Amino acid sequence: MVSKTIVVQNQVGLHARPATFFIQKSNEFQSSIWVEKDERKVNAKSLLGVLSLGITKGTEITIIADGTDEAEAADALTSLIESNFSE
C-alpha cells in the first residue's frame, strides 16, 4: 500500500472538470485507490464519492493506492494535482 499527502492548489479544487480528470486517471490503474480528507475515505474511481468530499483550494488530501500498480497510480495522481490539472 502506498499513500501520498498533497495540498490541492488549483482554483476550484476537485470539483466538476478537475474531478472528472482525476477519476479518469484513477481508472487507468488496476489498483484500488482511495482519497482521504478529514478521516473520510472514498473510492477515487467514483465521481460522486470524490465530489462528496468537498475538496477546495488549499485542502490537504491523502491518496491511497493498493495493488499491482500502486506506486505508479499514486505518483500519476499526485502529478496530476501538482500540475493544477493543466489549467
SENU-540977 format. One record per atom (N, C-alpha, C, CB): residue in three letters; x, y, z. Coordinates in pm, whole numbers, plus 50000, padded with zeros to 5 digits. Each point is the difference from the previous one (the first is absolute). Glycine has a CB too. Layout:
BEGIN
<pt aa="ala" c1="X" c2="Y" c3="Z"/>
...
This chain:
BEGIN
<pt aa="met" c1="50085" c2="49882" c3="50000"/>
<pt aa="met" c1="49915" c2="50118" c3="50000"/>
<pt aa="met" c1="50089" c2="50124" c3="50000"/>
<pt aa="met" c1="49814" c2="49876" c3="50123"/>
<pt aa="val" c1="50149" c2="50221" c3="49795"/>
<pt aa="val" c1="50073" c2="50127" c3="49988"/>
<pt aa="val" c1="49904" c2="50113" c3="50031"/>
<pt aa="val" c1="50159" c2="49903" c3="49827"/>
<pt aa="ser" c1="49886" c2="50194" c3="50252"/>
<pt aa="ser" c1="49916" c2="50118" c3="50024"/>
<pt aa="ser" c1="50084" c2="50126" c3="49984"/>
<pt aa="ser" c1="49851" c2="49869" c3="50158"/>
<pt aa="lys" c1="50087" c2="50233" c3="49785"/>
<pt aa="lys" c1="50065" c2="50129" c3="49979"/>
<pt aa="lys" c1="49905" c2="50109" c3="50044"/>
<pt aa="lys" c1="50137" c2="49910" c3="49808"/>
<pt aa="thr" c1="49916" c2="50186" c3="50265"/>
<pt aa="thr" c1="49920" c2="50113" c3="50045"/>
<pt aa="thr" c1="50039" c2="50122" c3="49918"/>
<pt aa="thr" c1="49981" c2="49905" c3="50235"/>
<pt aa="ile" c1="49918" c2="50169" c3="49720"/>
<pt aa="ile" c1="50023" c2="50115" c3="49913"/>
<pt aa="ile" c1="49894" c2="50107" c3="50030"/>
<pt aa="ile" c1="50101" c2="49852" c3="49819"/>
<pt aa="val" c1="49935" c2="50272" c3="50155"/>
<pt aa="val" c1="49906" c2="50111" c3="50016"/>
<pt aa="val" c1="49953" c2="50042" c3="49861"/>
<pt aa="val" c1="50112" c2="50079" c3="50215"/>
<pt aa="val" c1="49758" c2="49924" c3="49765"/>
<pt aa="val" c1="49940" c2="50038" c3="49872"/>
<pt aa="val" c1="50014" c2="50152" c3="49985"/>
<pt aa="val" c1="49835" c2="49804" c3="50007"/>
<pt aa="gln" c1="50226" c2="50242" c3="49881"/>
<pt aa="gln" c1="50028" c2="50142" c3="49982"/>
<pt aa="gln" c1="49925" c2="50066" c3="49885"/>
<pt aa="gln" c1="50220" c2="49952" c3="50094"/>
<pt aa="asn" c1="49711" c2="49968" c3="49822"/>
<pt aa="asn" c1="49931" c2="50065" c3="49888"/>
<pt aa="asn" c1="49878" c2="50079" c3="50049"/>
<pt aa="asn" c1="50078" c2="49816" c3="49847"/>
<pt aa="gln" c1="49879" c2="50280" c3="50074"/>
<pt aa="gln" c1="49898" c2="50097" c3="50042"/>
<pt aa="gln" c1="49870" c2="49938" c3="50051"/>
<pt aa="gln" c1="50099" c2="50151" c3="49834"/>
<pt aa="val" c1="49848" c2="49748" c3="50097"/>
<pt aa="val" c1="49868" c2="49947" c3="50037"/>
<pt aa="val" c1="50008" c2="49873" c3="50085"/>
<pt aa="val" c1="49912" c2="50097" c3="49791"/>
<pt aa="gly" c1="50208" c2="49859" c3="50242"/>
<pt aa="gly" c1="50013" c2="49877" c3="50078"/>
<pt aa="gly" c1="49969" c2="49879" c3="49913"/>
<pt aa="gly" c1="49938" c2="50124" c3="50208"/>
<pt aa="leu" c1="50007" c2="49774" c3="49853"/>
<pt aa="leu" c1="49970" c2="49876" c3="49928"/>
<pt aa="leu" c1="49850" c2="49993" c3="49973"/>
<pt aa="leu" c1="50198" c2="49882" c3="50107"/>
<pt aa="his" c1="49755" c2="50209" c3="49807"/>
<pt aa="his" c1="49859" c2="50008" c3="49964"/>
<pt aa="his" c1="49984" c2="49993" c3="49849"/>
<pt aa="his" c1="49952" c2="50136" c3="50207"/>
<pt aa="ala" c1="49936" c2="49813" c3="49747"/>
<pt aa="ala" c1="49960" c2="49996" c3="49860"/>
<pt aa="ala" c1="50112" c2="49949" c3="49909"/>
<pt aa="ala" c1="49844" c2="50189" c3="50045"/>
<pt aa="arg" c1="50211" c2="49899" c3="49872"/>
<pt aa="arg" c1="50098" c2="49960" c3="49900"/>
<pt aa="arg" c1="50126" c2="49937" c3="50060"/>
<pt aa="arg" c1="49913" c2="50182" c3="49855"/>
<pt aa="pro" c1="50152" c2="49880" c3="50245"/>
<pt aa="pro" c1="50119" c2="49936" c3="50058"/>
<pt aa="pro" c1="49968" c2="49864" c3="50062"/>
<pt aa="pro" c1="50093" c2="50227" c3="50043"/>
<pt aa="ala" c1="49792" c2="49760" c3="50019"/>
<pt aa="ala" c1="49962" c2="49872" c3="50061"/>
<pt aa="ala" c1="49985" c2="49893" c3="49892"/>
<pt aa="ala" c1="49885" c2="50120" c3="50189"/>
<pt aa="thr" c1="50061" c2="49918" c3="49696"/>
<pt aa="thr" c1="49984" c2="49906" c3="49890"/>
<pt aa="thr" c1="50136" c2="49952" c3="49951"/>
<pt aa="thr" c1="49786" c2="50113" c3="49933"/>
<pt aa="phe" c1="50309" c2="49980" c3="50052"/>
<pt aa="phe" c1="50136" c2="49961" c3="49960"/>
<pt aa="phe" c1="50062" c2="49906" c3="50103"/>
<pt aa="phe" c1="50027" c2="50219" c3="49879"/>
<pt aa="phe" c1="49950" c2="49809" c3="50248"/>
<pt aa="phe" c1="50055" c2="49919" c3="50108"/>
<pt aa="phe" c1="49943" c2="49858" c3="49995"/>
<pt aa="phe" c1="50026" c2="50208" c3="50142"/>
<pt aa="ile" c1="49844" c2="49780" c3="49837"/>
<pt aa="ile" c1="49935" c2="49868" c3="49992"/>
<pt aa="ile" c1="50049" c2="49924" c3="49878"/>
<pt aa="ile" c1="49798" c2="50091" c3="50119"/>
<pt aa="gln" c1="50212" c2="49978" c3="49767"/>
<pt aa="gln" c1="50048" c2="49935" c3="49878"/>
<pt aa="gln" c1="50141" c2="49946" c3="50020"/>
<pt aa="gln" c1="49857" c2="50153" c3="49861"/>
<pt aa="lys" c1="50229" c2="49925" c3="50202"/>
<pt aa="lys" c1="50137" c2="49955" c3="50026"/>
<pt aa="lys" c1="49999" c2="49881" c3="50097"/>
<pt aa="lys" c1="50087" c2="50235" c3="49961"/>
<pt aa="ser" c1="49831" c2="49770" c3="50141"/>
<pt aa="ser" c1="49990" c2="49890" c3="50098"/>
<pt aa="ser" c1="49960" c2="49870" c3="49933"/>
<pt aa="ser" c1="49939" c2="50165" c3="50177"/>
<pt aa="asn" c1="49970" c2="49845" c3="49726"/>
<pt aa="asn" c1="49949" c2="49882" c3="49932"/>
<pt aa="asn" c1="50100" c2="49938" c3="49903"/>
<pt aa="asn" c1="49775" c2="50096" c3="50022"/>
<pt aa="glu" c1="50339" c2="49970" c3="49955"/>
<pt aa="glu" c1="50105" c2="49943" c3="49915"/>
<pt aa="glu" c1="50079" c2="49892" c3="50074"/>
<pt aa="glu" c1="50016" c2="50218" c3="49877"/>
<pt aa="phe" c1="49964" c2="49771" c3="50253"/>
<pt aa="phe" c1="50079" c2="49908" c3="50081"/>
<pt aa="phe" c1="49916" c2="49887" c3="50056"/>
<pt aa="phe" c1="50151" c2="50188" c3="50058"/>
<pt aa="gln" c1="49915" c2="49696" c3="49961"/>
<pt aa="gln" c1="49933" c2="49882" c3="50054"/>
<pt aa="gln" c1="49982" c2="50010" c3="50151"/>
<pt aa="gln" c1="50097" c2="49865" c3="49814"/>
<pt aa="ser" c1="49992" c2="50207" c3="50252"/>
<pt aa="ser" c1="49999" c2="50009" c3="50146"/>
<pt aa="ser" c1="49871" c2="50061" c3="50052"/>
<pt aa="ser" c1="50248" c2="50022" c3="49996"/>
<pt aa="ser" c1="49719" c2="49943" c3="50128"/>
<pt aa="ser" c1="49893" c2="50069" c3="50072"/>
<pt aa="ser" c1="50059" c2="50134" c3="50044"/>
<pt aa="ser" c1="49887" c2="49781" c3="50079"/>
<pt aa="ile" c1="50038" c2="50326" c3="49899"/>
<pt aa="ile" c1="50049" c2="50134" c3="50033"/>
<pt aa="ile" c1="49893" c2="50073" c3="50080"/>
<pt aa="ile" c1="50145" c2="50007" c3="49791"/>
<pt aa="trp" c1="49899" c2="50057" c3="50318"/>
<pt aa="trp" c1="49909" c2="50078" c3="50083"/>
<pt aa="trp" c1="50055" c2="50141" c3="50017"/>
<pt aa="trp" c1="49925" c2="49792" c3="50120"/>
<pt aa="val" c1="49984" c2="50300" c3="49908"/>
<pt aa="val" c1="50037" c2="50137" c3="50036"/>
<pt aa="val" c1="49948" c2="50022" c3="50141"/>
<pt aa="val" c1="49993" c2="50085" c3="49758"/>
<pt aa="glu" c1="50093" c2="49968" c3="50329"/>
<pt aa="glu" c1="49962" c2="50022" c3="50139"/>
<pt aa="glu" c1="50013" c2="50147" c3="50034"/>
<pt aa="glu" c1="50073" c2="49767" c3="50061"/>
<pt aa="lys" c1="49823" c2="50286" c3="50004"/>
<pt aa="lys" c1="49998" c2="50139" c3="50048"/>
<pt aa="lys" c1="49933" c2="50000" c3="50136"/>
<pt aa="lys" c1="49993" c2="50096" c3="49762"/>
<pt aa="asp" c1="50074" c2="49958" c3="50337"/>
<pt aa="asp" c1="49941" c2="50009" c3="50135"/>
<pt aa="asp" c1="49941" c2="49867" c3="50047"/>
<pt aa="asp" c1="49951" c2="50241" c3="49956"/>
<pt aa="glu" c1="50124" c2="49652" c3="50028"/>
<pt aa="glu" c1="49961" c2="49867" c3="50047"/>
<pt aa="glu" c1="49881" c2="49940" c3="49925"/>
<pt aa="glu" c1="50086" c2="50065" c3="50220"/>
<pt aa="arg" c1="49870" c2="49998" c3="49669"/>
<pt aa="arg" c1="49899" c2="49939" c3="49912"/>
<pt aa="arg" c1="50074" c2="49946" c3="49879"/>
<pt aa="arg" c1="49813" c2="50158" c3="50077"/>
<pt aa="lys" c1="50160" c2="49719" c3="49886"/>
<pt aa="lys" c1="50070" c2="49936" c3="49890"/>
<pt aa="lys" c1="49898" c2="49954" c3="49896"/>
<pt aa="lys" c1="50188" c2="49927" c3="50153"/>
<pt aa="val" c1="49836" c2="50109" c3="49719"/>
<pt aa="val" c1="49910" c2="49960" c3="49892"/>
<pt aa="val" c1="50079" c2="49937" c3="49886"/>
<pt aa="val" c1="49840" c2="50185" c3="50062"/>
<pt aa="asn" c1="50091" c2="49741" c3="49856"/>
<pt aa="asn" c1="50059" c2="49938" c3="49882"/>
<pt aa="asn" c1="50038" c2="50109" c3="49900"/>
<pt aa="asn" c1="49863" c2="49788" c3="50036"/>
<pt aa="ala" c1="50264" c2="50216" c3="49923"/>
<pt aa="ala" c1="50048" c2="50101" c3="49906"/>
<pt aa="ala" c1="49947" c2="49978" c3="49859"/>
<pt aa="ala" c1="50205" c2="50024" c3="50139"/>
<pt aa="lys" c1="49731" c2="49862" c3="49837"/>
<pt aa="lys" c1="49945" c2="49971" c3="49868"/>
<pt aa="lys" c1="49851" c2="50034" c3="49992"/>
<pt aa="lys" c1="50170" c2="49818" c3="49974"/>
<pt aa="ser" c1="49778" c2="50244" c3="50132"/>
<pt aa="ser" c1="49859" c2="50037" c3="50007"/>
<pt aa="ser" c1="49984" c2="50152" c3="50000"/>
<pt aa="ser" c1="49950" c2="49788" c3="50126"/>
<pt aa="leu" c1="49986" c2="50264" c3="49770"/>
<pt aa="leu" c1="49981" c2="50144" c3="49990"/>
<pt aa="leu" c1="49920" c2="50053" c3="50119"/>
<pt aa="leu" c1="50010" c2="49982" c3="49750"/>
<pt aa="leu" c1="49881" c2="49952" c3="50283"/>
<pt aa="leu" c1="49918" c2="50046" c3="50112"/>
<pt aa="leu" c1="50077" c2="49994" c3="50131"/>
<pt aa="leu" c1="49795" c2="49922" c3="49880"/>
<pt aa="gly" c1="50285" c2="49975" c3="50137"/>
<pt aa="gly" c1="50080" c2="49988" c3="50121"/>
<pt aa="gly" c1="50098" c2="50114" c3="50014"/>
<pt aa="gly" c1="49976" c2="49754" c3="49986"/>
<pt aa="val" c1="50098" c2="50274" c3="49907"/>
<pt aa="val" c1="50099" c2="50108" c3="50003"/>
<pt aa="val" c1="49932" c2="50135" c3="50021"/>
<pt aa="val" c1="50151" c2="49866" c3="49849"/>
<pt aa="leu" c1="49741" c2="50160" c3="50080"/>
<pt aa="leu" c1="49929" c2="50127" c3="50015"/>
<pt aa="leu" c1="49944" c2="50016" c3="50141"/>
<pt aa="leu" c1="49942" c2="49994" c3="49756"/>
<pt aa="ser" c1="50019" c2="49894" c3="50307"/>
<pt aa="ser" c1="49940" c2="50008" c3="50134"/>
<pt aa="ser" c1="50099" c2="50048" c3="50106"/>
<pt aa="ser" c1="49846" c2="49816" c3="49933"/>
<pt aa="leu" c1="50283" c2="50176" c3="50038"/>
<pt aa="leu" c1="50100" c2="50047" c3="50096"/>
<pt aa="leu" c1="50009" c2="50152" c3="50006"/>
<pt aa="leu" c1="50126" c2="49790" c3="49960"/>
<pt aa="gly" c1="49825" c2="50279" c3="49938"/>
<pt aa="gly" c1="50003" c2="50147" c3="50000"/>
<pt aa="gly" c1="50142" c2="50055" c3="50005"/>
<pt aa="gly" c1="49779" c2="49998" c3="50113"/>
<pt aa="ile" c1="50306" c2="49952" c3="49802"/>
<pt aa="ile" c1="50141" c2="50040" c3="50000"/>
<pt aa="ile" c1="50015" c2="50135" c3="49929"/>
<pt aa="ile" c1="50074" c2="49757" c3="50001"/>
<pt aa="thr" c1="49969" c2="50344" c3="50075"/>
<pt aa="thr" c1="50019" c2="50134" c3="49946"/>
<pt aa="thr" c1="50148" c2="50036" c3="49998"/>
<pt aa="thr" c1="49772" c2="50068" c3="50084"/>
<pt aa="lys" c1="50259" c2="50047" c3="49859"/>
<pt aa="lys" c1="50139" c2="50046" c3="49996"/>
<pt aa="lys" c1="50056" c2="50007" c3="50142"/>
<pt aa="lys" c1="49954" c2="50132" c3="49788"/>
<pt aa="gly" c1="50167" c2="49815" c3="50229"/>
<pt aa="gly" c1="50066" c2="50002" c3="50130"/>
<pt aa="gly" c1="49969" c2="49881" c3="50088"/>
<pt aa="gly" c1="49994" c2="50242" c3="49984"/>
<pt aa="thr" c1="49923" c2="49665" c3="49967"/>
<pt aa="thr" c1="49963" c2="49882" c3="50077"/>
<pt aa="thr" c1="50110" c2="49894" c3="49990"/>
<pt aa="thr" c1="49756" c2="50048" c3="49961"/>
<pt aa="glu" c1="50280" c2="49895" c3="50154"/>
<pt aa="glu" c1="50097" c2="49891" c3="50002"/>
<pt aa="glu" c1="49925" c2="49868" c3="49987"/>
<pt aa="glu" c1="50162" c2="50135" c3="50143"/>
<pt aa="ile" c1="49882" c2="49783" c3="49761"/>
<pt aa="ile" c1="49940" c2="49868" c3="49980"/>
<pt aa="ile" c1="50110" c2="49896" c3="50000"/>
<pt aa="ile" c1="49808" c2="50099" c3="49867"/>
<pt aa="thr" c1="50153" c2="49778" c3="50156"/>
<pt aa="thr" c1="50092" c2="49887" c3="49991"/>
<pt aa="thr" c1="49948" c2="49905" c3="49894"/>
<pt aa="thr" c1="50068" c2="50023" c3="50244"/>
<pt aa="ile" c1="50021" c2="49941" c3="49664"/>
<pt aa="ile" c1="49968" c2="49902" c3="49896"/>
<pt aa="ile" c1="50059" c2="49867" c3="50045"/>
<pt aa="ile" c1="49998" c2="50176" c3="49813"/>
<pt aa="ile" c1="49918" c2="49721" c3="50191"/>
<pt aa="ile" c1="50042" c2="49868" c3="50046"/>
<pt aa="ile" c1="49975" c2="49901" c3="49885"/>
<pt aa="ile" c1="49947" c2="50055" c3="50245"/>
<pt aa="ala" c1="50159" c2="49874" c3="49717"/>
<pt aa="ala" c1="49988" c2="49901" c3="49893"/>
<pt aa="ala" c1="50048" c2="49865" c3="50051"/>
<pt aa="ala" c1="50032" c2="50179" c3="49822"/>
<pt aa="asp" c1="49898" c2="49715" c3="50140"/>
<pt aa="asp" c1="50036" c2="49866" c3="50043"/>
<pt aa="asp" c1="49977" c2="49904" c3="49884"/>
<pt aa="asp" c1="49941" c2="50054" c3="50241"/>
<pt aa="gly" c1="50167" c2="49885" c3="49710"/>
<pt aa="gly" c1="49987" c2="49905" c3="49890"/>
<pt aa="gly" c1="50129" c2="49989" c3="49921"/>
<pt aa="gly" c1="49757" c2="50053" c3="49987"/>
<pt aa="thr" c1="50233" c2="49884" c3="49899"/>
<pt aa="thr" c1="50120" c2="49969" c3="49920"/>
<pt aa="thr" c1="50071" c2="50124" c3="49946"/>
<pt aa="thr" c1="49891" c2="49787" c3="49939"/>
<pt aa="asp" c1="50033" c2="50320" c3="50034"/>
<pt aa="asp" c1="50062" c2="50122" c3="49945"/>
<pt aa="asp" c1="49981" c2="50118" c3="50095"/>
<pt aa="asp" c1="49960" c2="49915" c3="49765"/>
<pt aa="glu" c1="50044" c2="50057" c3="50365"/>
<pt aa="glu" c1="49969" c2="50101" c3="50101"/>
<pt aa="glu" c1="50094" c2="50120" c3="49996"/>
<pt aa="glu" c1="49911" c2="49818" c3="50141"/>
<pt aa="ala" c1="50219" c2="50159" c3="49842"/>
<pt aa="ala" c1="50096" c2="50111" c3="50000"/>
<pt aa="ala" c1="49977" c2="50090" c3="49880"/>
<pt aa="ala" c1="50167" c2="49858" c3="50119"/>
<pt aa="glu" c1="49812" c2="50082" c3="49764"/>
<pt aa="glu" c1="49974" c2="50078" c3="49878"/>
<pt aa="glu" c1="49871" c2="50080" c3="50013"/>
<pt aa="glu" c1="50122" c2="49828" c3="49864"/>
<pt aa="ala" c1="49776" c2="50111" c3="50193"/>
<pt aa="ala" c1="49870" c2="50067" c3="50018"/>
<pt aa="ala" c1="50014" c2="50121" c3="50091"/>
<pt aa="ala" c1="49882" c2="49782" c3="49965"/>
<pt aa="ala" c1="50181" c2="50200" c3="50150"/>
<pt aa="ala" c1="50017" c2="50110" c3="50095"/>
<pt aa="ala" c1="50083" c2="50112" c3="49939"/>
<pt aa="ala" c1="49984" c2="49837" c3="50191"/>
<pt aa="asp" c1="50123" c2="50128" c3="49737"/>
<pt aa="asp" c1="50085" c2="50101" c3="49936"/>
<pt aa="asp" c1="49924" c2="50077" c3="49892"/>
<pt aa="asp" c1="50201" c2="49857" c3="50047"/>
<pt aa="ala" c1="49722" c2="50071" c3="49871"/>
<pt aa="ala" c1="49927" c2="50064" c3="49890"/>
<pt aa="ala" c1="49893" c2="50096" c3="50053"/>
<pt aa="ala" c1="50043" c2="49797" c3="49857"/>
<pt aa="leu" c1="49885" c2="50162" c3="50245"/>
<pt aa="leu" c1="49895" c2="50086" c3="50055"/>
<pt aa="leu" c1="50059" c2="50120" c3="50073"/>
<pt aa="leu" c1="49851" c2="49800" c3="50023"/>
<pt aa="thr" c1="50260" c2="50180" c3="50045"/>
<pt aa="thr" c1="50068" c2="50112" c3="50066"/>
<pt aa="thr" c1="50050" c2="50099" c3="49896"/>
<pt aa="thr" c1="50068" c2="49851" c3="50191"/>
<pt aa="ser" c1="49990" c2="50099" c3="49701"/>
<pt aa="ser" c1="50048" c2="50087" c3="49892"/>
<pt aa="ser" c1="49887" c2="50079" c3="49937"/>
<pt aa="ser" c1="50185" c2="49840" c3="49955"/>
<pt aa="leu" c1="49701" c2="50094" c3="50026"/>
<pt aa="leu" c1="49883" c2="50067" c3="49942"/>
<pt aa="leu" c1="49956" c2="50116" c3="50089"/>
<pt aa="leu" c1="49927" c2="49784" c3="49892"/>
<pt aa="ile" c1="50068" c2="50195" c3="50236"/>
<pt aa="ile" c1="49960" c2="50107" c3="50093"/>
<pt aa="ile" c1="50106" c2="50110" c3="50003"/>
<pt aa="ile" c1="49872" c2="49833" c3="50139"/>
<pt aa="glu" c1="50256" c2="50129" c3="49863"/>
<pt aa="glu" c1="50107" c2="50100" c3="50002"/>
<pt aa="glu" c1="50001" c2="50086" c3="49875"/>
<pt aa="glu" c1="50134" c2="49846" c3="50141"/>
<pt aa="ser" c1="49820" c2="50099" c3="49746"/>
<pt aa="ser" c1="49996" c2="50076" c3="49874"/>
<pt aa="ser" c1="49880" c2="50095" c3="49997"/>
<pt aa="ser" c1="50115" c2="49809" c3="49883"/>
<pt aa="asn" c1="49804" c2="50192" c3="50226"/>
<pt aa="asn" c1="49876" c2="50077" c3="50005"/>
<pt aa="asn" c1="49908" c2="49964" c3="49885"/>
<pt aa="asn" c1="50121" c2="50186" c3="50112"/>
<pt aa="phe" c1="49881" c2="49686" c3="49850"/>
<pt aa="phe" c1="49916" c2="49948" c3="49894"/>
<pt aa="phe" c1="50023" c2="50075" c3="49870"/>
<pt aa="phe" c1="49830" c2="49934" c3="50170"/>
<pt aa="ser" c1="50295" c2="50109" c3="49811"/>
<pt aa="ser" c1="50044" c2="50070" c3="49878"/>
<pt aa="ser" c1="49919" c2="50124" c3="49971"/>
<pt aa="ser" c1="50073" c2="49784" c3="49912"/>
<pt aa="glu" c1="49886" c2="50287" c3="50192"/>
<pt aa="glu" c1="49922" c2="50124" c3="49981"/>
<pt aa="glu" c1="50090" c2="50111" c3="49954"/>
<pt aa="glu" c1="49838" c2="49929" c3="50175"/>
